[in-house]
Amino acid sequence: MKEQYVGDINDYRKYALLRVLAAGGRHRVGVCWMMTPSDGSADGNVLSYLTKPERFRAFDSDLFDLLRSTVNDVGGRRLSAIEAGEAIPSATYYNAQLPREREARSAYWRNCLASFRDRDLVFLDPDNGLAVASTAKGRKNSDKYIFLDEVAAFYTAGQSLLIYQHYPRIDRVSFAAACASSLRAIASDAEVWRFSTAHVLFLLLLRPDAPASFMIAVKEAASRWPAAFIHGAKMTPARGKAGP
């Protein structure tokens, strides 16, 4: 996550989804921003939706108003405004910058795990998503990815997970299936759900021992909005799919 993304349309969808899953604070959410420095690009500038409240505000009016205020703040777009504004009810945030170096990265995740030990759901917010074979830990751009062993550490600790995933320019159906297959390899007893949007995918790993109320929230999130905003569905295992 880069602060230059704060308030853009994907940010709106992200928080809207997390707010439903949090169920007003009934489910304890931990948000790991996986912070990386802004890169000076135009990424994160899809903000025109904020000028069209008649079309977008009804999806989550309180959240829409918070994001519009944050984007228009003279102090700039800051994650601190999202945290202070309680965009996600009763959430805990881990907002340290994610280091690239392997040892520092390992320490980062140890600290994050300790911070979230009492959370029901952990949201991981990498710039790109699940690690790809061409990028190893410690290498250039590795801080844009979450690696499967890092996901597994949270799942083993007893948390369900929601993961941000940017769509590459390949067939989206097969890509989502490949992501689900990779996640099942480290969480074989989990239910895998996808929440699709125009440009990004949110992957949910739901533990079998999650509270019944959590499943209710997941199903509500899957059907709450028009598919053009967020479309949710449970994923069934696919055979012969390689990971991303």
Secondary structure, DSSP 8 states (H G I E B T S, - for coil): --GGGTTSHHHHHHHHHHHHHHGGGTS-EEEE--B----SSSTT---GGGG-HHHHGGG-HHHHHHHHHHHH-TT---HHHHHHTTSSTT-EEE--B--SSHHHHHHHHHHHHHHTTT-SEEEE--SSEE--TT--TTSTTGGGEE-HHHHHHHHHTT-EEEEEEE--SS-HHHHHHHHHHHHHTT-TT-EEEEEE-SSEEEEEEE-TTS-HHHHHHHHHHHHSS-TTT-EEEEE---SS----
